């Protein structure tokens, strides 16, 4: 994402990066906390992290596809 931001700067690339950060924190963090604490309700957060990662990749692809710079 950092490379893409330097090549195709814009709001969509920035949003992509933040979505991927959120995905990492929600997905990995919820699984990590679930393993450490045993609180099974944290398992419900994990798919939100996966959805954030999918959104991040989608935003990145959209930003590159709609950019005017080659």
N, C-alpha and C positions, 0 to 999 in steps of 0.2 A: 504494500500500500504506500509506503514511503517513496519508493521509486516511481510509482504511478502518480503520486502527488507532485513530484518534481517534473514529470513529463506532461501530465494533464491536470494542472491545478484547477480546483473548483470545489464547490460545496458538496457534490456527490462523492468525491474521493475522500474528503474529510469525514463525511458521515459514514462512509464505508469503514474507515479506520476506527472510528468510535464504536460502530456496531460490532466490529471484530473484537475490540477490547471488552465490550460488554458481554459478548458471547463467551470469551475466555473466562471472565470472572464468574459469570453465572453458571456455565457448564462445569468447568473444572472446580470452581469454588464450592458449588453445591455437592459435588461428588466427594470432594476432600472433606468437607464438614460432615457429610453423611457417614463417611468411614470413621471419622474421629469421634463423633458424638452419638451416632446410632439413631438420630432423630430422623425417622422415615419421611416426615413431611418435606424435608429438603429435597427428596427425590422428585417432587412435583416441580421444582424450579429448573431442573436439568433441561427439559425440552425448550424452555425459554432461551437458554443459552444457545442451543442448537439452532433455534429460529433466528436469533440475532446473528449467528455466523452465516446462515443462508442469506439473510438480508444484506449483510456486509459484502458477500461475494456478488450478489445481485446488483447492489449499488455500484460496486467497482466495475462490473461488466457494463452496466448502463453508462457510467461516466466515460469509459474508454470508447464505447460504441458511438456515443453522441458527441465526442470531442471533435473539434475542428483541426487541432494540431496533429500533425502526422508523426 
